[in-house]
Every structure is written in C-alpha cells, then in structure tokens.
C-alpha cells in the first residue's frame, strides 16, 4: 500500500468538510476487503456504488490476530485490489451472531450476487472455508460472526 496516496486521499476528504465537522482529525483504517485483489475490486466497487452497506468477518479471525473488531464510529478508507483508495465508510452498527442466524435483510445489505440469503450463505461458506484454514479453524454453521453495517461518507 502506498501510504502517501492514502494520506492524500484522506486529506482531500478532510479539505472537503465544512468547518467543525465531526470527521475532522479523526483516526482511520485503510484496507481492501476480501481475500484477493479481485475480491477487493468487486467489494470495493459495490461499496463505492452504495450497494454494499454491510459486511461480516469471523470472530475467530479477530481473536487470532489479537485485535478488537470495529465499533460504531470507526472510519475506513476502502482500498481496491491495487491498494488505491475508492471511498470512505463509517461503521454505524456492529452485532455478533452466528453464521446460521444471519437473516435475509443482512444478506441483502451485503450487496453481493443476487442479494439473497441463499447466495450469501453459499458465498460466505466458500469464503470462510478458505480463510479460516489460515488460522487453523474450519467453517461451522454456528461460528460467530462480527456483522457490521456502515454508511458511505466520501465521496
């Protein structure tokens, strides 16, 4: 990732804000989403288009990395598959629920495929089956997920 490009993008956002904005001077994270450059392009494009307004990740991955998961108010510069900034989002809600408790509303908010729960289940089963092996875990129907909703704040 070219940190200067991300800093320049963040500064452009900061410069666009009215005086006194709550976003001025905030801390942020910059990351691509998914487990490949192609997925980062796809998911980032959906986010930038305002179609994808939710995401999820395995609690086990956060625990393995020794990190806290996002909380409401977290700011993320979304990167594409080449680590170029696409947009900025703010987390507005975080819940923990098991894979088998994700509902159709959340699946639709994830914005992927045909936005159905059936599509969501298939795509995420495949994703977690790949990604969890890196931390020595396996997909499970009752595995806990961090379910995050966010809003597009820039551009």
TILODO-869520 format. One line per field, with one value per residue (C-alpha): residue number from 1; z, x negated, y; residue in three letters. Coordinates in steps of 0.25 Angstrom, whole numbers. Each point is the difference from the previous one (the first is absolute). Layout:
<mivos>
n (NUM / ...) .
Z (Z / ...) .
X (X / ...) .
Y (Y / ...) .
res (ALA / ...) .
</mivos>
This chain:
<mivos>
n (1 / 2 / 3 / 4 / 5 / 6 / 7 / 8 / 9 / 10 / 11 / 12 / 13 / 14 / 15 / 16 / 17 / 18 / 19 / 20 / 21 / 22 / 23 / 24 / 25 / 26 / 27 / 28 / 29 / 30 / 31 / 32 / 33 / 34 / 35 / 36 / 37 / 38 / 39 / 40 / 41 / 42 / 43 / 44 / 45 / 46 / 47 / 48 / 49 / 50 / 51 / 52 / 53 / 54 / 55 / 56 / 57 / 58 / 59 / 60 / 61 / 62 / 63 / 64 / 65 / 66 / 67 / 68 / 69 / 70 / 71 / 72 / 73 / 74 / 75 / 76 / 77 / 78 / 79 / 80 / 81 / 82 / 83 / 84 / 85 / 86 / 87 / 88 / 89 / 90 / 91 / 92 / 93 / 94 / 95 / 96 / 97 / 98 / 99 / 100 / 101 / 102 / 103 / 104 / 105 / 106 / 107 / 108 / 109 / 110 / 111 / 112 / 113 / 114 / 115 / 116 / 117 / 118 / 119 / 120 / 121 / 122 / 123 / 124 / 125 / 126 / 127 / 128 / 129 / 130 / 131 / 132 / 133 / 134 / 135 / 136 / 137 / 138 / 139 / 140 / 141 / 142 / 143 / 144 / 145 / 146 / 147 / 148 / 149 / 150 / 151 / 152 / 153 / 154 / 155) .
Z (0 / -4 / 14 / -7 / -10 / 12 / 8 / -12 / -2 / 15 / -1 / -12 / 8 / 12 / -9 / -6 / 14 / 6 / 12 / 13 / -7 / 10 / -11 / 1 / 6 / 2 / 0 / -11 / -5 / -15 / -5 / -12 / 3 / -4 / -2 / -14 / -8 / -9 / 12 / 5 / -13 / 0 / 14 / 0 / -13 / 7 / 12 / -8 / -8 / 13 / -3 / 11 / 14 / 9 / 1 / 10 / 5 / 9 / 15 / -1 / -9 / 9 / 12 / -8 / -4 / 14 / -4 / 4 / -11 / -5 / 8 / -4 / -5 / -6 / -13 / -11 / -13 / -10 / -9 / -13 / -5 / -3 / 14 / -6 / 8 / -5 / 11 / 14 / 9 / 15 / 8 / 6 / 6 / 5 / 5 / 2 / -5 / -5 / -15 / 1 / 7 / -12 / -6 / -14 / 4 / 4 / -12 / -10 / 7 / -3 / -15 / -6 / -11 / -1 / 14 / 5 / 13 / -8 / -8 / 13 / 6 / -11 / -3 / 15 / 2 / -11 / 5 / 14 / -4 / -7 / 10 / 13 / -4 / 2 / 15 / 2 / 0 / -8 / -5 / 9 / -1 / 14 / -1 / 6 / -10 / 2 / -8 / -4 / -6 / -6 / -8 / -11 / 4 / -12 / -11) .
X (0 / -5 / 2 / -2 / 12 / 9 / -4 / 2 / 14 / 3 / -5 / 9 / 12 / -4 / -1 / 14 / 6 / 7 / -7 / 4 / 3 / -1 / -9 / -11 / -12 / 6 / -9 / 3 / -4 / -3 / 2 / 6 / 11 / 0 / -12 / -5 / -2 / 12 / 9 / -5 / 3 / 14 / 4 / -6 / 7 / 13 / -3 / -3 / 13 / 8 / 5 / -8 / 3 / -4 / -11 / -4 / -12 / -3 / -2 / -11 / -8 / 0 / -3 / -12 / -5 / 1 / 9 / 13 / 10 / 6 / 9 / 11 / -8 / -11 / -5 / -6 / -6 / 4 / -11 / 1 / -8 / -12 / 1 / 5 / 11 / 14 / 9 / 1 / 11 / 4 / 4 / 14 / 4 / -8 / 7 / -5 / 8 / -2 / -1 / 13 / 7 / -3 / 13 / 5 / -1 / -14 / -4 / 7 / -8 / -13 / 4 / -7 / 5 / 16 / 0 / 8 / -3 / -2 / -11 / -6 / -1 / -7 / -10 / -3 / -1 / -11 / -7 / -1 / -4 / -12 / -3 / 1 / -10 / -11 / 3 / 2 / 15 / 11 / 14 / 11 / 15 / 0 / -13 / 1 / -1 / -2 / 11 / -3 / 9 / -6 / 3 / -7 / -6 / -9 / 1) .
Y (0 / 14 / 7 / 14 / -3 / -4 / 12 / 9 / -6 / 2 / 15 / 2 / -5 / 9 / 12 / -2 / 0 / 13 / 6 / -7 / -13 / -12 / -7 / 10 / -6 / -14 / -13 / -10 / -13 / -3 / -14 / -8 / -10 / -15 / -9 / 3 / 13 / -4 / -1 / 13 / 6 / -6 / 3 / 14 / 3 / -4 / 8 / 13 / -2 / 0 / -14 / -7 / 6 / -12 / -11 / -11 / -7 / -11 / 3 / -11 / 8 / 12 / -8 / -7 / 14 / 5 / 12 / 6 / 0 / 13 / 8 / 11 / 12 / -7 / 6 / -8 / 5 / -12 / -4 / -8 / -11 / 9 / 6 / 13 / 8 / -2 / 7 / 2 / -7 / 1 / -11 / 2 / -13 / -13 / -13 / -13 / -12 / -14 / -3 / -8 / 12 / 10 / 5 / 4 / 15 / -1 / -9 / 10 / 12 / -8 / 4 / -12 / -9 / 0 / 5 / -12 / -8 / -12 / 7 / 6 / -14 / -7 / 12 / 1 / -15 / 0 / 12 / -4 / -14 / 6 / 11 / -8 / -10 / 11 / 0 / -15 / 1 / -6 / 6 / -4 / 4 / 5 / 8 / 14 / 12 / 15 / 6 / 14 / 11 / 12 / 13 / 6 / 14 / 3 / 3) .
res (UNK / UNK / UNK / UNK / UNK / UNK / UNK / UNK / UNK / UNK / UNK / UNK / UNK / UNK / UNK / UNK / UNK / UNK / UNK / UNK / UNK / UNK / UNK / UNK / UNK / UNK / UNK / UNK / UNK / UNK / UNK / UNK / UNK / UNK / UNK / UNK / UNK / UNK / UNK / UNK / UNK / UNK / UNK / UNK / UNK / UNK / UNK / UNK / UNK / UNK / UNK / UNK / UNK / UNK / UNK / UNK / UNK / UNK / UNK / UNK / UNK / UNK / UNK / UNK / UNK / UNK / UNK / UNK / UNK / UNK / UNK / UNK / UNK / UNK / UNK / UNK / UNK / UNK / UNK / UNK / UNK / UNK / UNK / UNK / UNK / UNK / UNK / UNK / UNK / UNK / UNK / UNK / UNK / UNK / UNK / UNK / UNK / UNK / UNK / UNK / UNK / UNK / UNK / UNK / UNK / UNK / UNK / UNK / UNK / UNK / UNK / UNK / UNK / UNK / UNK / UNK / UNK / UNK / UNK / UNK / UNK / UNK / UNK / UNK / UNK / UNK / UNK / UNK / UNK / UNK / UNK / UNK / UNK / UNK / UNK / UNK / UNK / UNK / UNK / UNK / UNK / UNK / UNK / UNK / UNK / UNK / UNK / UNK / UNK / UNK / UNK / UNK / UNK / UNK / UNK) .
</mivos>
